[in-house]
Amino acid sequence: MFKLPKTISEAEFLAGLDKVKKTHHKLAFLLGFYQCMRVSEIVNLQPENIDRSRGFIHIKSGKGNKDRDIPIVDPMRRYLTGVDLPLKCRTTRALEIAIKKYWSGIHFHTLRHSGATFYLNVKKVGLRQIQQMLGHSRLDTTQLYLHINPNDLKEAFKEAWR
């Protein structure tokens, strides 16, 4: 049976991020949550893949050997402006180990699910836009990534009856 992965809220993410001392870990975690990037995409990211003038990160040879451009979101602008990438973690394993120090019970990929869920539920971004951000060719794959907080579900139905 397929088990849905756990997600964390933006508040939980930021609480853990406050404890992160190493700049390259902080940047990697931010890219995972806010840019919804895969850990492999982060470790392979090069400074020339960040087009600050256009406001996009170019993912080169992502999963399925596909390229895509994802918009640099506002929380990331200050981290990606005028600096070279200080990513010293060059293996996915190093980031998987590092994440366990700051959040319990999650994997690096949880940040990607959590970011996508945040965009759907909090920022009200459309499914097709989230699909493009994640680089999925099928919408049903994207839907597996999106989770609804029970309180958000309750509020949505309460609002529907007002």
DOTI-642721 format. One record per atom (N, C-alpha, C): residue number from 1; residue in three letters; atom name; x negated, y, z. Coordinates in Angstrom, 1 decimal. Layout:
% DOTI-642721
[r NUM "Ala" "CA" [X Y Z]];
...
END
This chain:
% DOTI-642721
[r 1 "Met" "N" [-0.8 -1.2 0.0]];
[r 1 "Met" "CA" [0.0 0.0 0.0]];
[r 1 "Met" "C" [-0.9 1.2 0.0]];
[r 2 "Phe" "N" [-0.5 2.2 -0.8]];
[r 2 "Phe" "CA" [-1.2 3.5 -0.9]];
[r 2 "Phe" "C" [-1.0 4.3 0.4]];
[r 3 "Lys" "N" [-2.0 4.8 1.0]];
[r 3 "Lys" "CA" [-1.9 5.6 2.2]];
[r 3 "Lys" "C" [-2.2 7.1 1.9]];
[r 4 "Leu" "N" [-1.3 8.0 2.2]];
[r 4 "Leu" "CA" [-1.6 9.4 1.9]];
[r 4 "Leu" "C" [-2.7 9.9 2.8]];
[r 5 "Pro" "N" [-3.6 10.7 2.3]];
[r 5 "Pro" "CA" [-4.7 11.2 3.1]];
[r 5 "Pro" "C" [-4.2 12.3 4.1]];
[r 6 "Lys" "N" [-4.9 12.5 5.1]];
[r 6 "Lys" "CA" [-4.5 13.5 6.1]];
[r 6 "Lys" "C" [-4.9 14.9 5.4]];
[r 7 "Thr" "N" [-4.2 15.9 5.8]];
[r 7 "Thr" "CA" [-4.6 17.3 5.4]];
[r 7 "Thr" "C" [-4.7 18.1 6.7]];
[r 8 "Ile" "N" [-5.5 19.2 6.5]];
[r 8 "Ile" "CA" [-5.6 20.2 7.6]];
[r 8 "Ile" "C" [-5.1 21.5 7.1]];
[r 9 "Ser" "N" [-4.6 22.3 8.0]];
[r 9 "Ser" "CA" [-4.1 23.6 7.7]];
[r 9 "Ser" "C" [-5.3 24.6 7.5]];
[r 10 "Glu" "N" [-5.0 25.8 7.0]];
[r 10 "Glu" "CA" [-6.0 26.8 6.8]];
[r 10 "Glu" "C" [-6.6 27.2 8.2]];
[r 11 "Ala" "N" [-5.7 27.3 9.2]];
[r 11 "Ala" "CA" [-6.1 27.6 10.5]];
[r 11 "Ala" "C" [-7.1 26.6 11.1]];
[r 12 "Glu" "N" [-6.8 25.3 10.9]];
[r 12 "Glu" "CA" [-7.6 24.2 11.4]];
[r 12 "Glu" "C" [-9.0 24.3 10.6]];
[r 13 "Phe" "N" [-8.9 24.5 9.3]];
[r 13 "Phe" "CA" [-10.1 24.6 8.5]];
[r 13 "Phe" "C" [-11.0 25.8 9.0]];
[r 14 "Leu" "N" [-10.4 26.9 9.2]];
[r 14 "Leu" "CA" [-11.2 28.1 9.7]];
[r 14 "Leu" "C" [-11.7 27.9 11.1]];
[r 15 "Ala" "N" [-11.0 27.2 11.9]];
[r 15 "Ala" "CA" [-11.5 26.9 13.3]];
[r 15 "Ala" "C" [-12.8 26.1 13.2]];
[r 16 "Gly" "N" [-12.7 25.0 12.4]];
[r 16 "Gly" "CA" [-13.9 24.2 12.2]];
[r 16 "Gly" "C" [-15.1 25.0 11.5]];
[r 17 "Leu" "N" [-14.7 25.8 10.6]];
[r 17 "Leu" "CA" [-15.7 26.6 9.8]];
[r 17 "Leu" "C" [-16.5 27.5 10.7]];
[r 18 "Asp" "N" [-15.8 28.1 11.7]];
[r 18 "Asp" "CA" [-16.4 29.0 12.7]];
[r 18 "Asp" "C" [-17.6 28.3 13.4]];
[r 19 "Lys" "N" [-17.6 27.0 13.5]];
[r 19 "Lys" "CA" [-18.6 26.3 14.2]];
[r 19 "Lys" "C" [-19.8 25.9 13.3]];
[r 20 "Val" "N" [-19.7 26.1 12.0]];
[r 20 "Val" "CA" [-20.7 25.7 11.1]];
[r 20 "Val" "C" [-21.8 26.7 11.1]];
[r 21 "Lys" "N" [-23.1 26.3 11.3]];
[r 21 "Lys" "CA" [-24.2 27.2 11.4]];
[r 21 "Lys" "C" [-25.0 27.3 10.1]];
[r 22 "Lys" "N" [-25.1 26.2 9.4]];
[r 22 "Lys" "CA" [-25.9 26.2 8.1]];
[r 22 "Lys" "C" [-25.1 26.8 7.0]];
[r 23 "Thr" "N" [-25.6 27.8 6.4]];
[r 23 "Thr" "CA" [-25.0 28.6 5.3]];
[r 23 "Thr" "C" [-24.6 27.7 4.2]];
[r 24 "His" "N" [-25.5 26.7 3.8]];
[r 24 "His" "CA" [-25.1 25.9 2.7]];
[r 24 "His" "C" [-24.0 24.9 3.0]];
[r 25 "His" "N" [-23.9 24.5 4.2]];
[r 25 "His" "CA" [-22.7 23.7 4.6]];
[r 25 "His" "C" [-21.4 24.5 4.6]];
[r 26 "Lys" "N" [-21.5 25.7 5.1]];
[r 26 "Lys" "CA" [-20.3 26.6 5.1]];
[r 26 "Lys" "C" [-19.9 26.8 3.7]];
[r 27 "Leu" "N" [-20.8 27.1 2.8]];
[r 27 "Leu" "CA" [-20.4 27.4 1.4]];
[r 27 "Leu" "C" [-19.8 26.2 0.8]];
[r 28 "Ala" "N" [-20.4 25.0 1.0]];
[r 28 "Ala" "CA" [-19.8 23.8 0.4]];
[r 28 "Ala" "C" [-18.4 23.5 0.9]];
[r 29 "Phe" "N" [-18.2 23.7 2.2]];
[r 29 "Phe" "CA" [-16.9 23.5 2.8]];
[r 29 "Phe" "C" [-15.8 24.5 2.2]];
[r 30 "Leu" "N" [-16.3 25.7 2.1]];
[r 30 "Leu" "CA" [-15.4 26.8 1.5]];
[r 30 "Leu" "C" [-15.0 26.4 0.1]];
[r 31 "Leu" "N" [-16.0 25.9 -0.7]];
[r 31 "Leu" "CA" [-15.7 25.5 -2.1]];
[r 31 "Leu" "C" [-14.7 24.3 -2.1]];
[r 32 "Gly" "N" [-14.9 23.4 -1.2]];
[r 32 "Gly" "CA" [-14.0 22.3 -1.1]];
[r 32 "Gly" "C" [-12.6 22.7 -0.8]];
[r 33 "Phe" "N" [-12.4 23.6 0.1]];
[r 33 "Phe" "CA" [-11.0 23.9 0.5]];
[r 33 "Phe" "C" [-10.4 25.0 -0.4]];
[r 34 "Tyr" "N" [-11.1 26.1 -0.6]];
[r 34 "Tyr" "CA" [-10.5 27.2 -1.3]];
[r 34 "Tyr" "C" [-10.5 27.0 -2.8]];
[r 35 "Gln" "N" [-11.6 26.4 -3.3]];
[r 35 "Gln" "CA" [-11.7 26.1 -4.8]];
[r 35 "Gln" "C" [-11.2 24.7 -5.2]];
[r 36 "Cys" "N" [-10.9 23.9 -4.2]];
[r 36 "Cys" "CA" [-10.4 22.6 -4.4]];
[r 36 "Cys" "C" [-11.3 21.7 -5.2]];
[r 37 "Met" "N" [-12.6 21.9 -5.0]];
[r 37 "Met" "CA" [-13.6 21.2 -5.8]];
[r 37 "Met" "C" [-14.0 19.9 -5.1]];
[r 38 "Arg" "N" [-14.3 18.9 -6.0]];
[r 38 "Arg" "CA" [-14.8 17.6 -5.5]];
[r 38 "Arg" "C" [-16.2 17.8 -5.0]];
[r 39 "Val" "N" [-16.5 16.9 -4.1]];
[r 39 "Val" "CA" [-17.9 17.0 -3.5]];
[r 39 "Val" "C" [-19.0 16.8 -4.5]];
[r 40 "Ser" "N" [-18.7 16.0 -5.5]];
[r 40 "Ser" "CA" [-19.7 15.8 -6.6]];
[r 40 "Ser" "C" [-19.8 17.1 -7.4]];
[r 41 "Glu" "N" [-18.7 17.8 -7.6]];
[r 41 "Glu" "CA" [-18.8 19.0 -8.4]];
[r 41 "Glu" "C" [-19.6 20.1 -7.6]];
[r 42 "Ile" "N" [-19.5 20.1 -6.3]];
[r 42 "Ile" "CA" [-20.2 21.0 -5.5]];
[r 42 "Ile" "C" [-21.7 20.8 -5.5]];
[r 43 "Val" "N" [-22.1 19.5 -5.3]];
[r 43 "Val" "CA" [-23.5 19.2 -5.3]];
[r 43 "Val" "C" [-24.2 19.5 -6.7]];
[r 44 "Asn" "N" [-23.4 19.4 -7.7]];
[r 44 "Asn" "CA" [-23.9 19.6 -9.1]];
[r 44 "Asn" "C" [-23.8 21.1 -9.5]];
[r 45 "Leu" "N" [-23.2 21.9 -8.7]];
[r 45 "Leu" "CA" [-22.9 23.3 -9.1]];
[r 45 "Leu" "C" [-24.3 24.1 -9.2]];
[r 46 "Gln" "N" [-24.4 24.8 -10.3]];
[r 46 "Gln" "CA" [-25.6 25.6 -10.5]];
[r 46 "Gln" "C" [-25.2 27.1 -10.6]];
[r 47 "Pro" "N" [-26.1 28.0 -10.2]];
[r 47 "Pro" "CA" [-25.8 29.4 -10.2]];
[r 47 "Pro" "C" [-25.3 29.9 -11.6]];
[r 48 "Glu" "N" [-25.8 29.4 -12.6]];
[r 48 "Glu" "CA" [-25.3 29.8 -14.0]];
[r 48 "Glu" "C" [-23.9 29.3 -14.3]];
[r 49 "Asn" "N" [-23.3 28.5 -13.4]];
[r 49 "Asn" "CA" [-21.9 28.0 -13.6]];
[r 49 "Asn" "C" [-20.9 29.0 -13.0]];
[r 50 "Ile" "N" [-21.4 30.0 -12.3]];
[r 50 "Ile" "CA" [-20.6 31.0 -11.7]];
[r 50 "Ile" "C" [-20.6 32.3 -12.5]];
[r 51 "Asp" "N" [-19.5 32.5 -13.1]];
[r 51 "Asp" "CA" [-19.3 33.7 -14.0]];
[r 51 "Asp" "C" [-18.6 34.8 -13.2]];
[r 52 "Arg" "N" [-19.3 35.6 -12.5]];
[r 52 "Arg" "CA" [-18.8 36.6 -11.6]];
[r 52 "Arg" "C" [-18.0 37.7 -12.4]];
[r 53 "Ser" "N" [-18.5 38.0 -13.6]];
[r 53 "Ser" "CA" [-17.9 39.1 -14.4]];
[r 53 "Ser" "C" [-16.5 38.6 -14.8]];
[r 54 "Arg" "N" [-16.3 37.4 -15.2]];
[r 54 "Arg" "CA" [-15.0 36.9 -15.6]];
[r 54 "Arg" "C" [-14.2 36.4 -14.4]];
[r 55 "Gly" "N" [-14.9 36.0 -13.3]];
[r 55 "Gly" "CA" [-14.2 35.6 -12.1]];
[r 55 "Gly" "C" [-13.9 34.1 -12.2]];
[r 56 "Phe" "N" [-14.8 33.3 -12.8]];
[r 56 "Phe" "CA" [-14.5 31.8 -12.9]];
[r 56 "Phe" "C" [-15.7 31.0 -12.5]];
[r 57 "Ile" "N" [-15.5 29.8 -12.0]];
[r 57 "Ile" "CA" [-16.5 28.8 -11.8]];
[r 57 "Ile" "C" [-16.3 27.8 -12.9]];
[r 58 "His" "N" [-17.4 27.5 -13.6]];
[r 58 "His" "CA" [-17.3 26.5 -14.7]];
[r 58 "His" "C" [-17.8 25.2 -14.1]];
[r 59 "Ile" "N" [-16.9 24.2 -14.1]];
[r 59 "Ile" "CA" [-17.2 22.9 -13.7]];
[r 59 "Ile" "C" [-17.6 22.1 -14.9]];
[r 60 "Lys" "N" [-18.9 21.7 -14.9]];
[r 60 "Lys" "CA" [-19.4 21.0 -16.0]];
[r 60 "Lys" "C" [-19.5 19.5 -15.8]];
[r 61 "Ser" "N" [-18.9 18.8 -16.7]];
[r 61 "Ser" "CA" [-18.9 17.3 -16.6]];
[r 61 "Ser" "C" [-18.3 16.9 -15.2]];
[r 62 "Gly" "N" [-17.1 17.3 -14.9]];
[r 62 "Gly" "CA" [-16.4 16.9 -13.7]];
[r 62 "Gly" "C" [-16.0 15.4 -13.9]];
[r 63 "Lys" "N" [-15.0 15.0 -13.1]];
[r 63 "Lys" "CA" [-14.5 13.6 -13.2]];
[r 63 "Lys" "C" [-14.0 13.4 -14.6]];
[r 64 "Gly" "N" [-14.3 12.2 -15.1]];
[r 64 "Gly" "CA" [-13.9 11.9 -16.5]];
[r 64 "Gly" "C" [-14.7 12.7 -17.5]];
[r 65 "Asn" "N" [-15.8 13.2 -17.0]];
[r 65 "Asn" "CA" [-16.8 13.9 -17.9]];
[r 65 "Asn" "C" [-16.1 15.2 -18.6]];
[r 66 "Lys" "N" [-15.1 15.7 -17.8]];
[r 66 "Lys" "CA" [-14.4 16.9 -18.4]];
[r 66 "Lys" "C" [-14.9 18.2 -17.8]];
[r 67 "Asp" "N" [-14.9 19.2 -18.6]];
[r 67 "Asp" "CA" [-15.3 20.6 -18.2]];
[r 67 "Asp" "C" [-14.0 21.3 -17.9]];
[r 68 "Arg" "N" [-14.1 22.3 -17.0]];
[r 68 "Arg" "CA" [-12.9 23.1 -16.7]];
[r 68 "Arg" "C" [-13.4 24.4 -16.1]];
[r 69 "Asp" "N" [-12.6 25.5 -16.2]];
[r 69 "Asp" "CA" [-12.9 26.7 -15.5]];
[r 69 "Asp" "C" [-11.9 26.9 -14.4]];
[r 70 "Ile" "N" [-12.3 27.2 -13.2]];
[r 70 "Ile" "CA" [-11.4 27.5 -12.1]];
[r 70 "Ile" "C" [-11.6 29.0 -11.7]];
[r 71 "Pro" "N" [-10.5 29.7 -11.4]];
[r 71 "Pro" "CA" [-10.7 31.1 -10.9]];
[r 71 "Pro" "C" [-11.3 31.1 -9.6]];
[r 72 "Ile" "N" [-12.2 32.1 -9.4]];
[r 72 "Ile" "CA" [-12.8 32.3 -8.1]];
[r 72 "Ile" "C" [-11.7 33.1 -7.3]];
[r 73 "Val" "N" [-11.3 32.4 -6.2]];
[r 73 "Val" "CA" [-10.2 33.0 -5.3]];
[r 73 "Val" "C" [-10.8 34.0 -4.4]];
[r 74 "Asp" "N" [-9.9 34.9 -3.9]];
[r 74 "Asp" "CA" [-10.4 36.1 -3.1]];
[r 74 "Asp" "C" [-11.2 35.7 -1.9]];
[r 75 "Pro" "N" [-10.9 34.7 -1.1]];
[r 75 "Pro" "CA" [-11.8 34.4 0.1]];
[r 75 "Pro" "C" [-13.2 34.0 -0.3]];
[r 76 "Met" "N" [-13.4 33.6 -1.6]];
[r 76 "Met" "CA" [-14.7 33.1 -2.0]];
[r 76 "Met" "C" [-15.5 34.2 -2.6]];
[r 77 "Arg" "N" [-14.9 35.3 -3.0]];
[r 77 "Arg" "CA" [-15.6 36.4 -3.7]];
[r 77 "Arg" "C" [-16.9 36.9 -2.9]];
[r 78 "Arg" "N" [-16.7 37.1 -1.6]];
[r 78 "Arg" "CA" [-17.8 37.6 -0.8]];
[r 78 "Arg" "C" [-19.0 36.6 -0.7]];
[r 79 "Tyr" "N" [-18.6 35.3 -0.8]];
[r 79 "Tyr" "CA" [-19.7 34.3 -0.7]];
[r 79 "Tyr" "C" [-20.4 34.1 -2.1]];
[r 80 "Leu" "N" [-19.7 34.4 -3.1]];
[r 80 "Leu" "CA" [-20.3 34.1 -4.5]];
[r 80 "Leu" "C" [-20.7 35.4 -5.2]];
[r 81 "Thr" "N" [-20.7 36.5 -4.5]];
[r 81 "Thr" "CA" [-21.1 37.8 -5.2]];
[r 81 "Thr" "C" [-22.5 38.1 -4.9]];
[r 82 "Gly" "N" [-23.3 38.3 -6.0]];
[r 82 "Gly" "CA" [-24.6 38.8 -5.9]];
[r 82 "Gly" "C" [-25.7 37.9 -5.2]];
[r 83 "Val" "N" [-25.3 36.6 -5.0]];
[r 83 "Val" "CA" [-26.3 35.7 -4.3]];
[r 83 "Val" "C" [-26.4 34.5 -5.1]];
[r 84 "Asp" "N" [-27.6 33.9 -5.1]];
[r 84 "Asp" "CA" [-27.8 32.6 -5.7]];
[r 84 "Asp" "C" [-27.2 31.6 -4.7]];
[r 85 "Leu" "N" [-26.8 30.5 -5.2]];
[r 85 "Leu" "CA" [-26.2 29.4 -4.4]];
[r 85 "Leu" "C" [-27.2 28.8 -3.5]];
[r 86 "Pro" "N" [-27.0 28.9 -2.2]];
[r 86 "Pro" "CA" [-27.9 28.3 -1.2]];
[r 86 "Pro" "C" [-27.6 26.9 -0.9]];
[r 87 "Leu" "N" [-27.1 26.1 -1.9]];
[r 87 "Leu" "CA" [-26.7 24.7 -1.7]];
[r 87 "Leu" "C" [-27.9 23.9 -1.6]];
[r 88 "Lys" "N" [-28.3 23.5 -0.4]];
[r 88 "Lys" "CA" [-29.4 22.6 -0.2]];
[r 88 "Lys" "C" [-29.0 21.1 -0.1]];
[r 89 "Cys" "N" [-27.7 20.9 0.1]];
[r 89 "Cys" "CA" [-27.2 19.6 0.2]];
[r 89 "Cys" "C" [-27.0 19.1 -1.3]];
[r 90 "Arg" "N" [-27.9 18.2 -1.7]];
[r 90 "Arg" "CA" [-27.8 17.8 -3.1]];
[r 90 "Arg" "C" [-27.3 16.4 -3.2]];
[r 91 "Thr" "N" [-26.7 15.8 -2.1]];
[r 91 "Thr" "CA" [-26.1 14.5 -2.2]];
[r 91 "Thr" "C" [-24.7 14.6 -1.6]];
[r 92 "Thr" "N" [-23.8 13.8 -2.2]];
[r 92 "Thr" "CA" [-22.5 13.8 -1.6]];
[r 92 "Thr" "C" [-22.5 13.2 -0.2]];
[r 93 "Arg" "N" [-23.4 12.2 0.0]];
[r 93 "Arg" "CA" [-23.5 11.6 1.3]];
[r 93 "Arg" "C" [-23.8 12.6 2.4]];
[r 94 "Ala" "N" [-24.8 13.5 2.1]];
[r 94 "Ala" "CA" [-25.2 14.5 3.1]];
[r 94 "Ala" "C" [-24.0 15.4 3.5]];
[r 95 "Leu" "N" [-23.1 15.7 2.6]];
[r 95 "Leu" "CA" [-21.9 16.5 2.9]];
[r 95 "Leu" "C" [-20.9 15.7 3.6]];
[r 96 "Glu" "N" [-20.8 14.5 3.3]];
[r 96 "Glu" "CA" [-19.8 13.6 4.0]];
[r 96 "Glu" "C" [-20.2 13.4 5.5]];
[r 97 "Ile" "N" [-21.5 13.4 5.7]];
[r 97 "Ile" "CA" [-22.0 13.3 7.1]];
[r 97 "Ile" "C" [-21.8 14.6 7.8]];
[r 98 "Ala" "N" [-22.1 15.7 7.1]];
[r 98 "Ala" "CA" [-22.0 17.0 7.7]];
[r 98 "Ala" "C" [-20.6 17.4 8.2]];
[r 99 "Ile" "N" [-19.6 17.0 7.4]];
[r 99 "Ile" "CA" [-18.2 17.4 7.7]];
[r 99 "Ile" "C" [-17.8 16.8 9.0]];
[r 100 "Lys" "N" [-18.3 15.6 9.3]];
[r 100 "Lys" "CA" [-17.9 14.9 10.5]];
[r 100 "Lys" "C" [-18.2 15.7 11.8]];
[r 101 "Lys" "N" [-19.2 16.5 11.7]];
[r 101 "Lys" "CA" [-19.7 17.3 12.8]];
[r 101 "Lys" "C" [-18.7 18.4 13.2]];
[r 102 "Tyr" "N" [-17.8 18.8 12.3]];
[r 102 "Tyr" "CA" [-17.0 20.0 12.5]];
[r 102 "Tyr" "C" [-15.5 19.7 12.6]];
[r 103 "Trp" "N" [-15.1 18.6 11.9]];
[r 103 "Trp" "CA" [-13.7 18.2 11.9]];
[r 103 "Trp" "C" [-13.6 16.7 12.1]];
[r 104 "Ser" "N" [-12.8 16.2 13.0]];
[r 104 "Ser" "CA" [-12.7 14.8 13.3]];
[r 104 "Ser" "C" [-11.6 14.2 12.4]];
[r 105 "Gly" "N" [-11.9 13.0 12.0]];
[r 105 "Gly" "CA" [-10.9 12.2 11.3]];
[r 105 "Gly" "C" [-10.6 12.6 9.8]];
[r 106 "Ile" "N" [-11.5 13.4 9.3]];
[r 106 "Ile" "CA" [-11.3 13.7 7.9]];
[r 106 "Ile" "C" [-12.6 13.4 7.1]];
[r 107 "His" "N" [-12.4 13.4 5.8]];
[r 107 "His" "CA" [-13.5 13.2 4.8]];
[r 107 "His" "C" [-13.6 14.5 4.0]];
[r 108 "Phe" "N" [-14.7 14.6 3.3]];
[r 108 "Phe" "CA" [-14.9 15.8 2.5]];
[r 108 "Phe" "C" [-13.7 16.0 1.5]];
[r 109 "His" "N" [-13.2 14.9 0.9]];
[r 109 "His" "CA" [-12.1 15.0 -0.1]];
[r 109 "His" "C" [-10.8 15.5 0.6]];
[r 110 "Thr" "N" [-10.7 15.4 1.9]];
[r 110 "Thr" "CA" [-9.6 16.0 2.6]];
[r 110 "Thr" "C" [-9.5 17.5 2.4]];
[r 111 "Leu" "N" [-10.6 18.2 2.2]];
[r 111 "Leu" "CA" [-10.6 19.6 2.0]];
[r 111 "Leu" "C" [-9.9 19.9 0.7]];
[r 112 "Arg" "N" [-10.1 19.1 -0.3]];
[r 112 "Arg" "CA" [-9.5 19.3 -1.7]];
[r 112 "Arg" "C" [-8.0 19.1 -1.6]];
[r 113 "His" "N" [-7.6 18.1 -0.9]];
[r 113 "His" "CA" [-6.1 17.9 -0.7]];
[r 113 "His" "C" [-5.5 19.0 0.1]];
[r 114 "Ser" "N" [-6.2 19.4 1.2]];
[r 114 "Ser" "CA" [-5.8 20.5 2.1]];
[r 114 "Ser" "C" [-5.7 21.8 1.3]];
[r 115 "Gly" "N" [-6.6 22.1 0.5]];
[r 115 "Gly" "CA" [-6.6 23.3 -0.3]];
[r 115 "Gly" "C" [-5.4 23.4 -1.2]];
[r 116 "Ala" "N" [-5.2 22.2 -1.9]];
[r 116 "Ala" "CA" [-4.1 22.2 -2.9]];
[r 116 "Ala" "C" [-2.8 22.3 -2.2]];
[r 117 "Thr" "N" [-2.6 21.7 -1.0]];
[r 117 "Thr" "CA" [-1.4 21.8 -0.2]];
[r 117 "Thr" "C" [-1.2 23.2 0.3]];
[r 118 "Phe" "N" [-2.3 23.9 0.7]];
[r 118 "Phe" "CA" [-2.3 25.3 1.1]];
[r 118 "Phe" "C" [-1.7 26.2 0.0]];
[r 119 "Tyr" "N" [-2.3 26.0 -1.2]];
[r 119 "Tyr" "CA" [-1.8 26.8 -2.3]];
[r 119 "Tyr" "C" [-0.3 26.6 -2.6]];
[r 120 "Leu" "N" [0.2 25.3 -2.5]];
[r 120 "Leu" "CA" [1.6 25.0 -2.8]];
[r 120 "Leu" "C" [2.5 25.6 -1.7]];
[r 121 "Asn" "N" [2.2 25.3 -0.5]];
[r 121 "Asn" "CA" [3.1 25.6 0.6]];
[r 121 "Asn" "C" [3.0 27.0 1.2]];
[r 122 "Val" "N" [1.7 27.5 1.2]];
[r 122 "Val" "CA" [1.5 28.9 1.8]];
[r 122 "Val" "C" [1.5 30.0 0.8]];
[r 123 "Lys" "N" [0.7 29.7 -0.2]];
[r 123 "Lys" "CA" [0.5 30.8 -1.3]];
[r 123 "Lys" "C" [1.6 30.7 -2.4]];
[r 124 "Lys" "N" [2.4 29.6 -2.4]];
[r 124 "Lys" "CA" [3.5 29.4 -3.4]];
[r 124 "Lys" "C" [3.0 29.4 -4.8]];
[r 125 "Val" "N" [1.8 28.8 -5.0]];
[r 125 "Val" "CA" [1.3 28.6 -6.4]];
[r 125 "Val" "C" [2.0 27.5 -7.1]];
[r 126 "Gly" "N" [2.3 27.6 -8.3]];
[r 126 "Gly" "CA" [3.0 26.6 -9.1]];
[r 126 "Gly" "C" [2.3 25.3 -9.3]];
[r 127 "Leu" "N" [3.0 24.2 -9.5]];
[r 127 "Leu" "CA" [2.4 22.9 -9.7]];
[r 127 "Leu" "C" [1.4 22.9 -10.9]];
[r 128 "Arg" "N" [1.8 23.5 -12.0]];
[r 128 "Arg" "CA" [1.0 23.4 -13.2]];
[r 128 "Arg" "C" [-0.3 24.2 -12.9]];
[r 129 "Gln" "N" [-0.3 25.3 -12.2]];
[r 129 "Gln" "CA" [-1.5 26.0 -11.9]];
[r 129 "Gln" "C" [-2.4 25.2 -11.0]];
[r 130 "Ile" "N" [-1.8 24.5 -10.0]];
[r 130 "Ile" "CA" [-2.6 23.7 -9.1]];
[r 130 "Ile" "C" [-3.2 22.5 -9.9]];
[r 131 "Gln" "N" [-2.4 21.9 -10.8]];
[r 131 "Gln" "CA" [-2.9 20.9 -11.6]];
[r 131 "Gln" "C" [-4.2 21.3 -12.4]];
[r 132 "Gln" "N" [-4.1 22.5 -13.0]];
[r 132 "Gln" "CA" [-5.3 23.0 -13.7]];
[r 132 "Gln" "C" [-6.5 23.2 -12.8]];
[r 133 "Met" "N" [-6.2 23.8 -11.6]];
[r 133 "Met" "CA" [-7.3 24.0 -10.6]];
[r 133 "Met" "C" [-8.0 22.7 -10.3]];
[r 134 "Leu" "N" [-7.2 21.7 -10.1]];
[r 134 "Leu" "CA" [-7.7 20.4 -9.7]];
[r 134 "Leu" "C" [-8.4 19.6 -10.8]];
[r 135 "Gly" "N" [-8.0 20.0 -12.1]];
[r 135 "Gly" "CA" [-8.5 19.3 -13.2]];
[r 135 "Gly" "C" [-7.9 18.0 -13.5]];
[r 136 "His" "N" [-6.6 17.8 -13.1]];
[r 136 "His" "CA" [-5.9 16.6 -13.4]];
[r 136 "His" "C" [-5.2 16.7 -14.8]];
[r 137 "Ser" "N" [-5.3 15.6 -15.5]];
[r 137 "Ser" "CA" [-4.6 15.5 -16.8]];
[r 137 "Ser" "C" [-3.1 15.2 -16.6]];
[r 138 "Arg" "N" [-2.8 14.6 -15.5]];
[r 138 "Arg" "CA" [-1.4 14.2 -15.3]];
[r 138 "Arg" "C" [-0.8 14.9 -14.1]];
[r 139 "Leu" "N" [0.4 15.4 -14.2]];
[r 139 "Leu" "CA" [1.0 16.1 -13.1]];
[r 139 "Leu" "C" [1.3 15.1 -11.9]];
[r 140 "Asp" "N" [1.6 13.9 -12.2]];
[r 140 "Asp" "CA" [1.9 13.0 -11.1]];
[r 140 "Asp" "C" [0.7 12.7 -10.2]];
[r 141 "Thr" "N" [-0.5 12.8 -10.8]];
[r 141 "Thr" "CA" [-1.7 12.7 -10.0]];
[r 141 "Thr" "C" [-1.8 13.9 -9.0]];
[r 142 "Thr" "N" [-1.5 15.1 -9.5]];
[r 142 "Thr" "CA" [-1.5 16.3 -8.7]];
[r 142 "Thr" "C" [-0.5 16.2 -7.6]];
[r 143 "Gln" "N" [0.7 15.6 -7.8]];
[r 143 "Gln" "CA" [1.7 15.5 -6.8]];
[r 143 "Gln" "C" [1.3 14.6 -5.7]];
[r 144 "Leu" "N" [0.4 13.7 -5.9]];
[r 144 "Leu" "CA" [-0.1 12.8 -4.9]];
[r 144 "Leu" "C" [-1.0 13.6 -3.9]];
[r 145 "Tyr" "N" [-1.6 14.7 -4.4]];
[r 145 "Tyr" "CA" [-2.4 15.6 -3.5]];
[r 145 "Tyr" "C" [-1.6 16.5 -2.6]];
[r 146 "Leu" "N" [-0.4 16.8 -2.9]];
[r 146 "Leu" "CA" [0.3 17.8 -2.3]];
[r 146 "Leu" "C" [1.2 17.2 -1.1]];
[r 147 "His" "N" [1.1 17.8 0.0]];
[r 147 "His" "CA" [1.8 17.4 1.2]];
[r 147 "His" "C" [2.6 18.5 1.7]];
[r 148 "Ile" "N" [3.7 18.2 2.4]];
[r 148 "Ile" "CA" [4.5 19.2 3.0]];
[r 148 "Ile" "C" [4.5 19.0 4.5]];
[r 149 "Asn" "N" [4.2 20.1 5.2]];
[r 149 "Asn" "CA" [4.3 20.2 6.6]];
[r 149 "Asn" "C" [5.7 20.0 7.0]];
[r 150 "Pro" "N" [6.0 19.2 8.0]];
[r 150 "Pro" "CA" [7.4 19.0 8.4]];
[r 150 "Pro" "C" [8.2 20.3 8.8]];
[r 151 "Asn" "N" [7.4 21.2 9.4]];
[r 151 "Asn" "CA" [8.1 22.5 9.8]];
[r 151 "Asn" "C" [8.4 23.3 8.6]];
[r 152 "Asp" "N" [7.5 23.2 7.5]];
[r 152 "Asp" "CA" [7.8 24.0 6.3]];
[r 152 "Asp" "C" [9.1 23.3 5.6]];
[r 153 "Leu" "N" [9.2 22.0 5.7]];
[r 153 "Leu" "CA" [10.3 21.3 5.1]];
[r 153 "Leu" "C" [11.6 21.8 5.8]];
[r 154 "Lys" "N" [11.6 21.8 7.1]];
[r 154 "Lys" "CA" [12.7 22.2 7.9]];
[r 154 "Lys" "C" [13.1 23.6 7.6]];
[r 155 "Glu" "N" [12.1 24.5 7.5]];
[r 155 "Glu" "CA" [12.4 25.9 7.2]];
[r 155 "Glu" "C" [13.0 26.1 5.8]];
[r 156 "Ala" "N" [12.5 25.4 4.8]];
[r 156 "Ala" "CA" [13.0 25.5 3.5]];
[r 156 "Ala" "C" [14.5 25.1 3.4]];
[r 157 "Phe" "N" [14.8 24.1 4.1]];
[r 157 "Phe" "CA" [16.3 23.7 4.1]];
[r 157 "Phe" "C" [17.1 24.6 4.9]];
[r 158 "Lys" "N" [16.6 25.2 6.0]];
[r 158 "Lys" "CA" [17.3 26.2 6.7]];
[r 158 "Lys" "C" [17.6 27.4 5.9]];
[r 159 "Glu" "N" [16.5 27.8 5.1]];
[r 159 "Glu" "CA" [16.6 29.0 4.2]];
[r 159 "Glu" "C" [17.6 28.7 3.1]];
[r 160 "Ala" "N" [17.7 27.5 2.6]];
[r 160 "Ala" "CA" [18.6 27.2 1.6]];
[r 160 "Ala" "C" [20.1 27.3 2.0]];
[r 161 "Trp" "N" [20.4 27.3 3.3]];
[r 161 "Trp" "CA" [21.7 27.4 3.8]];
[r 161 "Trp" "C" [22.1 28.7 4.3]];
[r 162 "Arg" "N" [21.2 29.7 4.1]];
[r 162 "Arg" "CA" [21.5 31.1 4.6]];
[r 162 "Arg" "C" [22.2 31.8 3.5]];
END
